[in-house]
Amino acid sequence: MIELVWLIPLFPFLGFLFNGLIGRWLNLDKRIVSLVACSALGFAFLFSILVFFSLLKLSPEARAVVPDKVLFDWIVSGDLKTVIGYKIDPLSIIMALVVSGVSFFIHVYSVGYMRDDPGFTRYFAYLNLFVFMMLTLVLANNFLLMFVGWEGVGLCSYLLIGFWFERDAPANAGKKAFVVNRVGDFGFLLGIFLLFAHLGTLEFNEVFAKAPSLDTVTVTLITLMLFVGAAGKSAQIPLYVWLPDAMEGPTPVSSLIHAATMVTSGVYMIARCHVLYNMAPVSMAVVAIVGAATALYAATMGLVQFDIKRVLAYSTISQLGYMFLAVGVGAFSAGIFHLMTHAFFKGLLFLGAGSVMHAMSGELDMRKMGGIWKRAPITFWTFLIATLAIAGIPGFSGFFSKDEILWQAFNSTHGHVYLWAVGAIAAGMTAFYMFRLTFVTFLGRCRASEEVKKHIHESPPIMTIPLIVLACLSIIGGYVGIPHILGGRNFFHEFLAPVLGGLPQGAGHAAFSLVGDAFAGGSAVEGSGVNMEILLMGISVAIAIIGISIAFYLYIWKTEVPKRLAQRFKTIYTIVFNKYYVDEIYEACFVNSTKKLGTFLWREFDDGVVDRSVNLVAGLMLWFGRVLRRIQTGHVQGYALGIILGAVIIIIFLIR
Amino acid sequence: MPSTVPSIYYLIVSALIFAIGAVGVLVRRNAIVIFMCIEMMLSAVNLTLITVSHYLNSLDGVLMVFFVMTVAAAEAAVGLAIFVLLFRGRKTIKVDEINLLKW
């Protein structure tokens, strides 16, 4: 069964070919198009499950060393030999499961959401292509193939953000996402080049086997370069600016690409390269600090936005920051765990937002909503579940994964109490803005216009069923990784341990032993570690509840207070509301100077040097012609003289 | 053995005639005169060919002369026809006045 891994990306690709070529050309019926697109994903999901279970049958040690499934040689040139090959290990199969599973449900949802769009077929072709590229990214067994997937998802992201390209905003947003991602990809490419230059191979197994031969400086440089790529793709400071704008795309796209899958590929890549990162403590610190900073920074912007999709976008950036915090402190499996639970609940939140838009005739401003929970109950309850999950309320998936990250940020050898504090504050903000969003959107008085009010309705089953499925996953998704301390068994980490190694051991490491219960046994510090972990867990839950309470106080109880607060702290509010003017600063610093450079090169170099030299040559030819044509007098005898002189000269030369 | 004129004299004569013809082509204005000069140059060449042929005791040169004479005759016919047409068109056959083919 494991051998069949190559079928997982193949199905979406076939779906793309069918819809992109035949479907578009023949103008096929929407039912056929959606059936093909969804069943392609269904098969991909099915095969992911099959491969997953056959991997599960192997012993934990054997899982990490399953031979790569190599399809064929791809590029063979000199020292470089690259194959199209798929890596099967717990990490890649978890990613494949999450990607194909979440994609499948979002495809189904899209059938309802995009029902009346004229670009229906194009949409599903892009979406299938995206899933193919994403699966290539996570299953690739070498850096180059991973990079193909990496660029492919970037392309699909561009195409789908600008899906409604007739309007300016989506077209510009797509362009912005593409350009900002190029900055990151530049770093990623440099990292790959450096790896190849030093190790002479790009295959994961070989690279990680040879990695110990690298010196610290090189490996730090490589990992930092790779992190630049990850920061671009996963929207971290300073390259996060494209993600909020990416919300111009269709909502299921925001859900799939810009929340659940593509943006997490940076986290996956760092987890995949954990061997390199473990060798470079400086890079680890950079990753952790950037992650924590992004988590807090994006959360502050989420506090004041009114556009529901933008709130979710900043929330996504913030949660991605958590994942980077996790991998930055060495808790790679915790990062992947949060990646998975986040895919469930954030995917659900976006789909819920789409359902709200559907109900509200396309409205996005939460100030014009309210009180729709009665009219759209399934949307409301599933949205609430996801909100509880992201806020970190015990019992929901987000609690387990987020708490583990915070504990690791505190406890790990790479961790620090400040990292924990920043993460905890961001968690409180997350709880606040998510409940603010839920309260303002679903509860209270309806502030929509009468016209819109009449049309508020629950979405059709094809949209609500994916919501319900993802809501279930948002609840139960966390129970595969219950911390030992709560008496559970951390299946998730045990599954990933053969690839990623155990979680880093800190002061209270015994409490968190992954490698087995052997560590948990006779450690003297066990008691304090356990207490500390419970204490921190309590604190983070308390912070979440405080955040929710404040949201309740401000947006249910005393609804006039937020306005007064905004008045009171007008300067800060304006700055945060305008996203710290980062877009404007970037515009002034980078965009404008690039434009100026472009104009300079156009006016001075292209016009002044290139065009002028071409014109110079042409002018020279013209001048020669003007001079030389004087020879052509029209006097036959002049020509005859020339002939004779020529003959004489030749003869002189011959007889000499 | 009867005394004969040495070949070199023939060659000198032929060179002189050729030079006269060439100068005539260059300096005279009347197309017919130029034409006659060309005929002179051809005759000079014929004389050279015959001389060398005799000197080498071979008939190749003599054979060549017949060809040249044939060509010269054909050329005379075509050339004179051109002059007639030129004169009809431009009322002159002075070559320095027939200079339209230039820049």
Chai-1 contact restraints between the chains, C-beta under 6 A:
chainA,res_idxA,chainB,res_idxB,connection_type,confidence,min_distance_angstrom,max_distance_angstrom,comment,restraint_id
A,R629,B,W103,contact,1.0,0.0,6.0,A-B,restraint_1
A,Q632,B,K102,contact,1.0,0.0,6.0,A-B,restraint_2
A,Q632,B,W103,contact,1.0,0.0,6.0,A-B,restraint_3
A,T633,B,K102,contact,1.0,0.0,6.0,A-B,restraint_4
A,G634,B,N99,contact,1.0,0.0,6.0,A-B,restraint_5
A,G634,B,L101,contact,1.0,0.0,6.0,A-B,restraint_6
A,G634,B,K102,contact,1.0,0.0,6.0,A-B,restraint_7
A,H635,B,N99,contact,1.0,0.0,6.0,A-B,restraint_8
A,V636,B,V95,contact,1.0,0.0,6.0,A-B,restraint_9
A,Q637,B,L26,contact,1.0,0.0,6.0,A-B,restraint_10
A,A640,B,V25,contact,1.0,0.0,6.0,A-B,restraint_11
A,A640,B,L26,contact,1.0,0.0,6.0,A-B,restraint_12
A,L641,B,L26,contact,1.0,0.0,6.0,A-B,restraint_13
